[in-house]
Amino acid sequence: MAGSIAKRPDGRWRARYRDDTGRERSRHFARKVDAASWLDEVTSTLHTGTYVNPRAGRVTFQAFYDDWAPRQLWLPSTRANADLATASVPFGDLPLKAIRRSHIETWVKSISARWAPTTIKTRFVIVRSVFRAAVADRVIAADPTVGVALPRRRKAEAAMRIPTVSQVGLLLAHADSTRVSTRHGFRAYVALCAFAGLRKGEGAGIQIGDIDFSRRQLAVSRQLQRDGDTFAIRLPKYGSERVVHLPDELVEMLRAHIDAFLPDETPDRWLFTVSDGPMYDNDIDWRWRATRNSAGLPHVRLHDLRHFYASGLIAAGCDVVTVQRALGHSSATTTLNTYSHLWPTAEDRTREAAAGLMKQAHEASRRDTPERAPSPPQREPPRPVLG
């Protein structure tokens, strides 16, 4: 809607316009040219649909988050992480329109001394999503997090720890302690993580009916997560429901586990139990710590077994899509971002191809070279007769 400019009795110029709700708004300037420039800018945003009410940005960051967060389709754990991230910012009580890029940079700098780069990125992404929501709601005109630099993260190949085959064998050997009865049956859980690539919560959420012994398949359709003093049943991370093809040895181990610990149970019975409920969260954590300490491998994380599984698939020649589906990644990009350093490079393939050519050439050389006839024996020269 077009505005107008008029000169006031005090000599200043008043620029007026009506916003997208029909309400009249105005601003005063000492010079007419400044009033015209401001009015042109405002009316342009009205025509393009990017107009922001100048009063809307008065809401504080925390108040906007408290109103916005309950509408998000988040899991309770995601909401808890978001609450932690937003509570850590020093500008929670500032109006959104007053928050500048410098505020964000100061916050990132302060937390970089005590948090890992991956944690900083996770919390920064949550805070950034709040500002982006404010921009989308036309509460503020621009996102102040744009262009903020984050601490550099370690490369995947440097940060990733992959256990060796002998180390995994040692962990399996120590998973079922003969001295600690409450750890009996944990060996099958460790095997599922190492040879089926299950995440911690996915392994906890397996029920007997999820195992198809005839087809040697495992359906991963749920995970268990802590919810206060109990657990909650949820879909796997990022909706990564999948069917995992199991090796024969793992199928037999799971069968033996059921025969030993759950012989008369129904298909909906949890595969790993503690008392009358499923084994989850802390139940798994302390059993894993006991296992790795007993094996003399205190540095190995449970999630490292998932990396072990992925590295084995890649070493066996599986392509990206196969590995993606086996791990339940949301996209092949996620798989490549995590494990690209494990796939053979172009240099490796070139070197292997050249080695193959060289081997073939050597074999052809030996095959096509004519055999030489044996040389006649050399006769010794006659010895002189001594007179």
Disulfide bonds with the S-S distance in Angstrom:
none
